[in-house]
Amino acid sequence: VALGASNHEAVRILAGMAEEMGGRPQATILGSRQKTSVLHAAVVNGAMSHVLDYDDSHIDTSLHPTGPVMSAALPLAEWKGLDGKGLLAAHALAVELEIRVGLSICPAHFEAGWHSTGTVGTFGAAAAAGRLLKLDAGRLTHALGMAGTQASGVREMFGSMTKSLHVGKAASSGLWSALLAERGFTA
């Protein structure tokens, strides 16, 4: 789904912004040869994973779980040279956490106007990155706390480019949270 969206106007805008903003060439923007920082790659790849709106769905939570999780985990794994087995384990753990968080607040959360993939997805992205970084329980708790304070996405944006940006921001915010927690930042 992400590769199919690699030439979408929203993706071109975000990739252009990532190129303009610069950063170390740590991770690849899917469907291109462009390398950028892991955080920029997470934003662009996350939006790319959702812009066509054909991504996986968890019906009870109105959540598209893989977009935020893999869009955080894949650039991190590329940057750190991690293996596919660890990437898949991080995905499985993070999607489980993401769905459990979603089940605890949905459907009321979605009905109140929140875009679950943007809000709940931030927790999944932090969990995936935390697993890949091998955060201990304390640091993972801080990562999830930071993810919670950054979680956002409102359904009012459906029909605009910003809907897919929710997924990119969830991936980037979750990844940012785990990277900060790894360095001792607290929540």
C-alpha positions as a Markdown table, in Angstrom:
| # | Residue | x | y | z |
|---|---|---|---|---|
| 1 | Val | 0.0 | 0.0 | 0.0 |
| 2 | Ala | 2.8 | 2.4 | 0.9 |
| 3 | Leu | 4.7 | 1.7 | -2.4 |
| 4 | Gly | 1.5 | 2.3 | -4.3 |
| 5 | Ala | 1.3 | 5.7 | -2.8 |
| 6 | Ser | 4.9 | 6.7 | -3.4 |
| 7 | Asn | 3.9 | 9.2 | -6.1 |
| 8 | His | 0.9 | 10.6 | -4.3 |
| 9 | Glu | 0.9 | 14.4 | -4.1 |
| 10 | Ala | 0.9 | 14.4 | -0.3 |
| 11 | Val | 3.9 | 12.0 | -0.2 |
| 12 | Arg | 5.8 | 14.2 | -2.7 |
| 13 | Ile | 5.2 | 17.2 | -0.5 |
| 14 | Leu | 6.3 | 15.4 | 2.6 |
| 15 | Ala | 9.4 | 13.9 | 0.9 |
| 16 | Gly | 10.3 | 17.3 | -0.5 |
| 17 | Met | 10.0 | 18.8 | 3.0 |
| 18 | Ala | 12.2 | 16.1 | 4.4 |
| 19 | Glu | 14.8 | 16.8 | 1.8 |
| 20 | Glu | 14.7 | 20.5 | 2.4 |
| 21 | Met | 14.9 | 20.0 | 6.2 |
| 22 | Gly | 17.9 | 17.8 | 5.9 |
| 23 | Gly | 19.3 | 15.6 | 8.5 |
| 24 | Arg | 21.6 | 12.6 | 8.5 |
| 25 | Pro | 20.9 | 10.0 | 5.8 |
| 26 | Gln | 19.9 | 7.3 | 8.3 |
| 27 | Ala | 16.8 | 5.7 | 6.6 |
| 28 | Thr | 15.2 | 5.4 | 3.3 |
| 29 | Ile | 11.9 | 6.8 | 2.2 |
| 30 | Leu | 10.0 | 3.9 | 0.7 |
| 31 | Gly | 9.8 | 3.6 | -3.0 |
| 32 | Ser | 12.7 | 6.0 | -3.5 |
| 33 | Arg | 16.5 | 6.3 | -3.1 |
| 34 | Gln | 16.0 | 9.3 | -0.8 |
| 35 | Lys | 17.6 | 8.9 | 2.6 |
| 36 | Thr | 16.9 | 11.2 | 5.4 |
| 37 | Ser | 16.8 | 11.1 | 9.2 |
| 38 | Val | 14.9 | 8.3 | 10.9 |
| 39 | Leu | 12.3 | 10.8 | 12.2 |
| 40 | His | 11.7 | 12.3 | 8.7 |
| 41 | Ala | 11.5 | 8.8 | 7.2 |
| 42 | Ala | 8.9 | 7.8 | 9.8 |
| 43 | Val | 6.7 | 10.7 | 9.0 |
| 44 | Val | 6.9 | 10.3 | 5.2 |
| 45 | Asn | 6.6 | 6.5 | 5.3 |
| 46 | Gly | 3.7 | 6.6 | 7.8 |
| 47 | Ala | 1.7 | 9.0 | 5.7 |
| 48 | Met | 2.5 | 7.0 | 2.6 |
| 49 | Ser | 1.2 | 3.8 | 4.3 |
| 50 | His | -2.2 | 5.5 | 4.9 |
| 51 | Val | -2.8 | 8.0 | 2.1 |
| 52 | Leu | -4.6 | 5.5 | -0.1 |
| 53 | Asp | -6.6 | 4.2 | 2.9 |
| 54 | Tyr | -6.3 | 0.5 | 2.0 |
| 55 | Asp | -4.1 | -0.4 | 5.0 |
| 56 | Asp | -5.0 | -3.1 | 7.5 |
| 57 | Ser | -7.9 | -2.5 | 9.9 |
| 58 | His | -8.9 | -3.5 | 13.3 |
| 59 | Ile | -12.7 | -3.0 | 13.2 |
| 60 | Asp | -13.4 | -2.8 | 17.0 |
| 61 | Thr | -11.0 | 0.2 | 17.4 |
| 62 | Ser | -11.3 | 1.8 | 14.0 |
| 63 | Leu | -7.5 | 1.5 | 14.0 |
| 64 | His | -5.0 | 0.8 | 11.2 |
| 65 | Pro | -2.3 | -0.7 | 13.3 |
| 66 | Thr | 0.6 | -1.5 | 11.0 |
| 67 | Gly | 1.1 | 2.0 | 9.5 |
| 68 | Pro | 2.4 | 3.8 | 12.7 |
| 69 | Val | 4.2 | 0.7 | 14.0 |
| 70 | Met | 6.2 | -0.3 | 10.9 |
| 71 | Ser | 6.8 | 3.3 | 9.9 |
| 72 | Ala | 8.6 | 3.8 | 13.1 |
| 73 | Ala | 10.2 | 0.4 | 13.3 |
| 74 | Leu | 11.5 | 0.0 | 9.7 |
| 75 | Pro | 13.6 | 3.2 | 9.6 |
| 76 | Leu | 15.0 | 2.5 | 13.1 |
| 77 | Ala | 15.9 | -1.1 | 12.1 |
| 78 | Glu | 17.6 | 0.2 | 8.9 |
| 79 | Trp | 19.5 | 2.8 | 10.8 |
| 80 | Lys | 20.7 | 0.5 | 13.5 |
| 81 | Gly | 21.3 | -2.5 | 11.2 |
| 82 | Leu | 18.8 | -4.7 | 13.0 |
| 83 | Asp | 17.5 | -8.0 | 11.7 |
| 84 | Gly | 14.1 | -9.0 | 10.3 |
| 85 | Lys | 13.3 | -11.4 | 13.1 |
| 86 | Gly | 13.6 | -8.6 | 15.7 |
| 87 | Leu | 11.6 | -6.3 | 13.4 |
| 88 | Leu | 8.7 | -8.8 | 13.2 |
| 89 | Ala | 8.8 | -9.4 | 17.0 |
| 90 | Ala | 8.6 | -5.7 | 17.6 |
| 91 | His | 5.7 | -5.4 | 15.1 |
| 92 | Ala | 3.8 | -8.2 | 16.8 |
| 93 | Leu | 4.3 | -6.8 | 20.3 |
| 94 | Ala | 3.5 | -3.3 | 19.3 |
| 95 | Val | 0.3 | -4.1 | 17.4 |
| 96 | Glu | -0.9 | -6.1 | 20.4 |
| 97 | Leu | -0.3 | -3.2 | 22.7 |
| 98 | Glu | -1.9 | -0.7 | 20.2 |
| 99 | Ile | -5.0 | -2.8 | 19.9 |
| 100 | Arg | -5.3 | -3.2 | 23.7 |
| 101 | Val | -5.0 | 0.5 | 24.2 |
| 102 | Gly | -7.6 | 1.0 | 21.5 |
| 103 | Leu | -10.0 | -1.4 | 23.0 |
| 104 | Ser | -9.8 | 0.4 | 26.3 |
| 105 | Ile | -11.0 | 3.7 | 24.8 |
| 106 | Cys | -13.0 | 2.8 | 21.7 |
| 107 | Pro | -15.6 | 3.2 | 20.3 |
| 108 | Ala | -16.2 | 6.4 | 22.5 |
| 109 | His | -12.8 | 7.8 | 21.5 |
| 110 | Phe | -13.5 | 7.5 | 17.8 |
| 111 | Glu | -17.1 | 8.7 | 18.2 |
| 112 | Ala | -15.8 | 11.8 | 20.1 |
| 113 | Gly | -13.9 | 12.8 | 17.0 |
| 114 | Trp | -10.4 | 11.4 | 17.4 |
| 115 | His | -8.6 | 9.5 | 14.7 |
| 116 | Ser | -7.6 | 6.3 | 16.5 |
| 117 | Thr | -4.7 | 5.5 | 14.1 |
| 118 | Gly | -3.1 | 8.9 | 14.9 |
| 119 | Thr | -3.7 | 8.8 | 18.7 |
| 120 | Val | -3.4 | 5.1 | 19.6 |
| 121 | Gly | -0.9 | 4.5 | 16.8 |
| 122 | Thr | 1.6 | 6.7 | 18.7 |
| 123 | Phe | 1.7 | 4.1 | 21.5 |
| 124 | Gly | 2.2 | 1.3 | 19.0 |
| 125 | Ala | 5.1 | 3.2 | 17.4 |
| 126 | Ala | 6.8 | 3.8 | 20.8 |
| 127 | Ala | 6.4 | 0.2 | 21.8 |
| 128 | Ala | 7.9 | -1.1 | 18.5 |
| 129 | Ala | 10.8 | 1.3 | 18.7 |
| 130 | Gly | 11.2 | 0.5 | 22.4 |
| 131 | Arg | 11.4 | -3.2 | 21.7 |
| 132 | Leu | 14.0 | -2.7 | 19.0 |
| 133 | Leu | 16.1 | -0.4 | 21.3 |
| 134 | Lys | 15.8 | -3.1 | 24.0 |
| 135 | Leu | 14.4 | -0.5 | 26.5 |
| 136 | Asp | 14.0 | -1.8 | 30.1 |
| 137 | Ala | 10.6 | -1.5 | 31.7 |
| 138 | Gly | 11.3 | 1.9 | 33.2 |
| 139 | Arg | 12.5 | 3.5 | 30.0 |
| 140 | Leu | 9.7 | 1.9 | 28.0 |
| 141 | Thr | 7.2 | 3.4 | 30.6 |
| 142 | His | 8.8 | 6.8 | 29.9 |
| 143 | Ala | 8.6 | 6.2 | 26.1 |
| 144 | Leu | 4.9 | 5.4 | 26.4 |
| 145 | Gly | 4.3 | 8.4 | 28.6 |
| 146 | Met | 5.9 | 10.7 | 26.0 |
| 147 | Ala | 3.9 | 9.0 | 23.3 |
| 148 | Gly | 0.7 | 9.7 | 25.2 |
| 149 | Thr | 1.5 | 13.4 | 25.5 |
| 150 | Gln | 2.2 | 13.6 | 21.8 |
| 151 | Ala | -0.8 | 11.5 | 20.5 |
| 152 | Ser | -3.1 | 13.4 | 18.2 |
| 153 | Gly | -5.3 | 13.2 | 15.2 |
| 154 | Val | -8.9 | 14.4 | 14.7 |
| 155 | Arg | -11.5 | 12.9 | 12.4 |
| 156 | Glu | -12.4 | 16.4 | 11.1 |
| 157 | Met | -9.3 | 16.1 | 8.9 |
| 158 | Phe | -10.7 | 13.1 | 7.0 |
| 159 | Gly | -10.8 | 13.9 | 3.3 |
| 160 | Ser | -7.6 | 16.0 | 3.5 |
| 161 | Met | -3.9 | 15.2 | 3.3 |
| 162 | Thr | -3.7 | 15.6 | 7.0 |
| 163 | Lys | -5.5 | 12.3 | 7.6 |
| 164 | Ser | -2.5 | 10.5 | 6.4 |
| 165 | Leu | -0.2 | 12.8 | 8.2 |
| 166 | His | -1.7 | 11.6 | 11.5 |
| 167 | Val | -0.1 | 8.2 | 10.8 |
| 168 | Gly | 3.3 | 9.7 | 9.9 |
| 169 | Lys | 3.2 | 11.9 | 13.0 |
| 170 | Ala | 2.2 | 8.9 | 15.2 |
| 171 | Ala | 5.2 | 6.9 | 13.8 |
| 172 | Ser | 7.6 | 9.8 | 14.3 |
| 173 | Ser | 6.3 | 10.8 | 17.7 |
| 174 | Gly | 6.4 | 7.2 | 19.0 |
| 175 | Leu | 10.0 | 6.8 | 17.6 |
| 176 | Trp | 11.1 | 10.1 | 19.0 |
| 177 | Ser | 9.7 | 9.1 | 22.4 |
| 178 | Ala | 11.6 | 5.8 | 22.5 |
| 179 | Leu | 14.8 | 7.5 | 21.3 |
| 180 | Leu | 14.5 | 10.1 | 24.1 |
| 181 | Ala | 13.7 | 7.4 | 26.7 |
| 182 | Glu | 16.8 | 5.5 | 25.6 |
| 183 | Arg | 18.8 | 8.5 | 26.6 |
| 184 | Gly | 17.2 | 8.9 | 30.0 |
| 185 | Phe | 14.5 | 11.5 | 29.2 |
| 186 | Thr | 11.6 | 11.0 | 31.6 |
| 187 | Ala | 7.8 | 11.2 | 31.4 |
